[in-house]
Amino acid sequence: MTLSNLGIFHTIIGLAAIIAALVSFVKYGKINLAKLTGKIYFYGTLVTSLTALGISKHGGFNPGHAFSILIVILISVAYLLYWRKKGNTRARYFENFCLSFSFFLSWVPTVNETFTRVPVGHPLAKDIKDPVIANTLLILLLLFIGGTVYQIIKQMKINKATSM
């Protein structure tokens, strides 16, 4: 199955957003909207989610579209918290969670689409019900949970240092 021009654009922007998020996680322990990587993630994810609404392998509204809408809501809430609640240390927990959860949710259609297309001619998975997809998403869920716990602990330390 080939990609449309919109699909190619969507994929390139999506890859840039994923790379930016990973770099931000490594450098800052979170997707940091104050840094270039966080801004690339935010805008890249916004564009990717919106372009996903124009893509449909099966026709009509599907779960991937619902994920896109939820991701737009999550990153928008995170951005509003970042922008409007700069001095509020409690808001950072919700901001971090929204961005991390949006990142995790982005992987659900990404894994499904990639594993059912690559390698071309002999994809890793036949369909969304394939165990390789479920196992990969389980690993990503565990990483998300572990990362969330790490971010909470790190934010607690930051908040404690800020309040002194």
Backbone torsions as a table, in degrees:
resi	resn	phi	psi	omega
1	MET	NA	127.8	-179.2
2	THR	-92.1	160.4	178.7
3	LEU	-94.9	144.0	173.9
4	SER	-75.3	171.9	175.9
5	ASN	-59.5	-41.2	176.8
6	LEU	-63.3	-39.7	178.8
7	GLY	-64.0	-39.4	178.1
8	ILE	-65.8	-47.8	178.1
9	PHE	-58.9	-47.5	178.7
10	HIS	-55.7	-45.7	-178.1
11	THR	-65.9	-44.7	-178.7
12	ILE	-64.0	-46.6	179.5
13	ILE	-65.5	-40.3	178.4
14	GLY	-61.8	-42.0	177.4
15	LEU	-63.4	-40.6	177.8
16	ALA	-61.6	-41.8	179.7
17	ALA	-65.0	-42.3	179.1
18	ILE	-63.7	-45.6	179.4
19	ILE	-62.0	-44.1	179.1
20	ALA	-61.0	-42.1	179.1
21	ALA	-63.5	-44.2	-179.8
22	LEU	-63.0	-42.4	177.5
23	VAL	-62.6	-42.7	179.4
24	SER	-63.5	-42.5	177.6
25	PHE	-59.8	-44.0	-178.4
26	VAL	-67.2	-45.6	-176.3
27	LYS	-74.8	-38.8	-170.4
28	TYR	-120.9	-6.7	-177.7
29	GLY	76.7	8.2	179.8
30	LYS	-166.3	170.1	171.5
31	ILE	-82.4	108.8	-172.1
32	ASN	-98.1	104.7	-177.4
33	LEU	-66.4	-14.3	178.6
34	ALA	-79.7	-12.7	-176.9
35	LYS	-109.5	162.6	-178.7
36	LEU	-57.0	-41.5	-178.9
37	THR	-62.1	-39.3	178.2
38	GLY	-67.0	-38.3	178.5
39	LYS	-68.1	-40.8	176.8
40	ILE	-62.3	-42.5	178.3
41	TYR	-61.6	-48.7	-177.0
42	PHE	-59.1	-55.6	-176.4
43	TYR	-69.4	-38.7	177.4
44	GLY	-63.3	-42.3	179.3
45	THR	-68.3	-38.5	177.4
46	LEU	-60.6	-50.1	-179.9
47	VAL	-63.6	-43.6	-179.6
48	THR	-62.4	-43.5	-179.9
49	SER	-66.0	-40.9	179.6
50	LEU	-69.5	-39.4	178.3
51	THR	-69.6	-27.7	177.6
52	ALA	-61.8	-26.9	179.6
53	LEU	-67.8	-20.2	178.6
54	GLY	-96.7	3.6	-178.0
55	ILE	-114.2	133.3	175.7
56	SER	-154.1	115.9	178.5
57	LYS	-73.7	-30.5	-174.3
58	HIS	-109.1	0.3	179.1
59	GLY	81.5	137.6	176.8
60	GLY	76.0	-179.2	-179.8
61	PHE	-69.5	133.3	-179.3
62	ASN	-138.1	176.7	-179.0
63	PRO	-56.9	-32.4	177.3
64	GLY	-61.2	-37.3	176.9
65	HIS	-66.5	-40.8	177.9
66	ALA	-62.5	-41.4	176.6
67	PHE	-60.0	-43.3	-179.4
68	SER	-59.9	-44.7	179.7
69	ILE	-64.2	-44.2	178.5
70	LEU	-62.4	-40.5	179.0
71	ILE	-64.0	-42.5	177.1
72	VAL	-60.5	-42.0	178.2
73	ILE	-62.6	-46.2	-178.4
74	LEU	-62.1	-47.5	-178.5
75	ILE	-69.7	-30.3	177.3
76	SER	-68.0	-43.3	176.7
77	VAL	-61.6	-45.0	179.7
78	ALA	-60.8	-43.1	179.8
79	TYR	-64.4	-42.6	177.9
80	LEU	-62.5	-40.9	177.4
81	LEU	-63.8	-43.0	179.4
82	TYR	-62.4	-46.2	-172.8
83	TRP	-77.4	-41.6	-172.9
84	ARG	-96.0	-17.1	-175.5
85	LYS	-123.5	46.2	-175.9
86	LYS	-56.6	-42.3	-177.6
87	GLY	-86.7	-5.1	-176.3
88	ASN	-86.8	106.9	-177.1
89	THR	-69.6	-27.6	178.6
90	ARG	-68.7	-33.1	-179.8
91	ALA	-64.0	-26.8	-179.5
92	ARG	-62.5	-33.8	178.0
93	TYR	-60.2	-47.3	-178.0
94	PHE	-69.9	-39.2	177.1
95	GLU	-60.3	-50.1	180.0
96	ASN	-60.2	-43.6	-178.8
97	PHE	-64.1	-46.5	-178.7
98	CYS	-59.5	-44.0	-179.8
99	LEU	-67.8	-43.2	179.6
100	SER	-66.8	-40.5	179.2
101	PHE	-66.4	-38.0	177.0
102	SER	-63.6	-38.6	178.6
103	PHE	-64.0	-46.0	178.3
104	PHE	-60.4	-48.5	-178.5
105	LEU	-61.7	-31.3	178.1
106	SER	-62.2	-28.9	-178.1
107	TRP	-74.3	-23.2	-177.4
108	VAL	-61.4	-57.3	177.4
109	PRO	-69.7	-29.4	179.8
110	THR	-62.7	-48.0	179.4
111	VAL	-63.7	-46.1	-179.3
112	ASN	-58.8	-51.0	-177.6
113	GLU	-65.8	-41.7	-178.6
114	THR	-67.5	-48.3	-175.5
115	PHE	-69.5	-23.9	178.0
116	THR	-91.7	1.3	179.9
117	ARG	-122.3	-24.9	-170.8
118	VAL	-117.5	139.6	-10.2
119	PRO	-69.5	150.8	-177.4
120	VAL	-58.3	130.2	179.6
121	GLY	93.5	-30.4	179.5
122	HIS	-142.2	66.4	-175.7
123	PRO	-61.4	156.8	-179.3
124	LEU	-64.1	-30.5	-178.2
125	ALA	-132.5	147.6	179.3
126	LYS	-80.3	-39.6	180.0
127	ASP	-158.7	-177.0	-175.2
128	ILE	-63.3	-20.1	-178.6
129	LYS	-84.6	-3.6	-178.3
130	ASP	-64.1	135.1	-178.9
131	PRO	-57.9	-29.3	179.9
132	VAL	-63.9	-34.7	177.5
133	ILE	-70.4	-46.8	-180.0
134	ALA	-60.7	-43.9	-179.5
135	ASN	-66.2	-39.4	178.2
136	THR	-64.9	-43.8	179.0
137	LEU	-66.4	-33.1	175.9
138	LEU	-64.3	-43.9	177.3
139	ILE	-61.4	-43.6	179.1
140	LEU	-64.5	-37.5	176.5
141	LEU	-62.9	-43.7	178.4
142	LEU	-63.8	-39.8	175.8
143	LEU	-63.7	-40.8	177.6
144	PHE	-61.6	-46.4	179.9
145	ILE	-62.3	-47.4	178.4
146	GLY	-61.8	-41.8	178.5
147	GLY	-65.2	-37.4	178.6
148	THR	-65.5	-43.5	177.6
149	VAL	-61.6	-44.6	177.9
150	TYR	-58.7	-45.3	-178.8
151	GLN	-65.2	-37.5	178.2
152	ILE	-63.8	-46.6	179.9
153	ILE	-62.8	-44.8	179.7
154	LYS	-63.4	-42.6	-179.8
155	GLN	-66.3	-36.0	176.9
156	MET	-59.3	-43.4	178.8
157	LYS	-64.6	-43.0	178.2
158	ILE	-62.2	-46.2	-179.0
159	ASN	-63.7	-39.4	179.5
160	LYS	-64.8	-43.7	179.5
161	ALA	-66.3	-34.4	-180.0
162	THR	-70.1	-35.0	-176.2
163	SER	-79.6	-8.9	-178.8
164	MET	-85.2	NA	NA
